[in-house]
Each structure stands twice: as C-alpha cells, then as structure tokens.
Amino acid sequence: MKLPTRWLSAGLAILASALTLVAIASRTGNLAGYVVFCVVILAFELVYFAPSFAAFQRNHPSAWSIFAVNFLLGWLIVPWLLCMIWVYRNRSQNDLL
C-alpha cells in the first residue's frame, strides 16, 4: 500500500503544532493570544516545510531525502534554500543527486 506522501509532511507539521498549542493552552487562559499564536505557528510551518510540500507535490524522486534535510536542517537558511533549489532543479532520469 502506497502512503499518501503528498500530505504526510503536512500532517506532521499539523500534529507538531497541535501538541504545542495544547501545551500552551493548558498554561494560559488568553483565548485571543492562543488564536494569534496558532496562526503564526501555522504560517511558520507552511514556510518552513515549503520545500517538502513542493517535492511531494511534484513527485520528486528524492522527495523523502528533501524532507529529511528540510526537517533536520531547514531552520538554517542555507540548507532551506538548497532544498528549494533541489526541488525545482531540472534533472535527467539518471541523475542521482
């Protein structure tokens, strides 16, 4: 059975933000601050995992490698940019990078 890889990284991002928000909501009683925090975290995660989303959307042959690099090193600017270049780079079928 093939996993729906297109949505896997999005699901991981949503799960991580949900766990974070539950922890914060249990400590604070400020609903407006909670909602603003949710929106900011969701926007950050969409930008952070953009290379992974694009790789799975384009059915990139190295999508899982791009996801791993993005997940582990994406918080640094240079690896994030390299992941974006990796996703959109024109490649031949025999290219292993």
C-alpha positions as CSV (number, residue, x, y, z in Angstrom):
1,M,0.0,0.0,0.0
2,K,1.4,3.4,-1.0
3,L,1.3,6.1,1.7
4,P,-0.2,9.4,0.7
5,T,3.2,11.1,0.7
6,R,1.8,14.3,-0.6
7,W,0.1,15.0,2.8
8,L,2.5,13.3,5.2
9,S,4.7,16.3,5.8
10,A,1.7,18.5,6.2
11,G,0.2,16.0,8.7
12,L,3.5,16.0,10.7
13,A,3.5,19.8,10.8
14,I,-0.1,20.0,11.9
15,L,0.5,17.3,14.6
16,A,3.5,19.2,16.0
17,S,1.6,22.5,16.1
18,A,-1.4,20.9,17.7
19,L,0.7,19.4,20.5
20,T,2.4,22.7,21.1
21,L,-0.8,24.6,21.2
22,V,-2.4,22.1,23.6
23,A,0.6,22.6,25.9
24,I,0.4,26.4,25.7
25,A,-3.4,26.5,26.1
26,S,-3.2,24.5,29.3
27,R,-0.9,27.1,30.8
28,T,-2.7,30.3,29.7
29,G,-6.3,31.4,29.7
30,N,-5.9,34.0,27.0
31,L,-8.0,32.8,24.0
32,A,-7.1,35.7,21.7
33,G,-3.4,35.2,22.3
34,Y,-3.9,31.5,21.7
35,V,-5.6,32.0,18.3
36,V,-2.9,34.5,17.2
37,F,-0.2,32.1,18.2
38,C,-1.9,29.3,16.2
39,V,-2.0,31.4,13.1
40,V,1.6,32.4,13.5
41,I,2.8,28.9,14.1
42,L,0.8,27.6,11.1
43,A,2.2,30.2,8.8
44,F,5.8,29.5,10.0
45,E,5.3,25.8,9.4
46,L,3.9,26.3,5.9
47,V,7.0,28.3,5.0
48,Y,9.4,26.0,6.9
49,F,8.1,22.9,5.1
50,A,7.6,24.5,1.7
51,P,10.5,22.5,0.0
52,S,9.0,19.3,1.3
53,F,5.5,20.2,0.1
54,A,6.8,21.1,-3.3
55,A,8.9,17.9,-3.6
56,F,5.9,15.7,-2.8
57,Q,3.6,17.7,-5.0
58,R,6.0,17.4,-7.9
59,N,6.6,13.7,-7.3
60,H,10.3,14.3,-7.0
61,P,12.3,11.1,-6.9
62,S,14.2,12.4,-3.9
63,A,11.2,13.7,-2.0
64,W,12.0,11.8,1.2
65,S,15.6,13.0,1.2
66,I,14.5,16.5,0.7
67,F,12.0,16.1,3.6
68,A,14.8,14.7,5.8
69,V,17.2,17.6,5.1
70,N,14.3,20.1,5.4
71,F,13.1,18.6,8.7
72,L,16.6,18.4,10.3
73,L,18.4,21.4,8.9
74,G,15.6,23.6,7.5
75,W,15.9,26.1,10.3
76,L,19.2,27.2,8.8
77,I,18.7,29.5,5.8
78,V,21.3,27.9,3.5
79,P,20.0,24.3,3.7
80,W,16.4,25.5,3.3
81,L,17.5,27.4,0.1
82,L,19.4,24.4,-1.2
83,C,16.3,22.2,-0.6
84,M,14.2,24.7,-2.7
85,I,16.8,24.6,-5.5
86,W,17.0,20.8,-5.3
87,V,13.2,20.6,-5.8
88,Y,13.0,22.9,-8.8
89,R,16.2,21.9,-10.5
90,N,15.8,20.4,-13.9
91,R,17.3,16.9,-13.9
92,S,17.7,13.9,-16.1
93,Q,16.4,10.5,-15.1
94,N,19.9,9.2,-14.5
95,D,20.9,11.9,-12.1
96,L,21.3,10.5,-8.6
97,L,21.6,13.8,-6.6
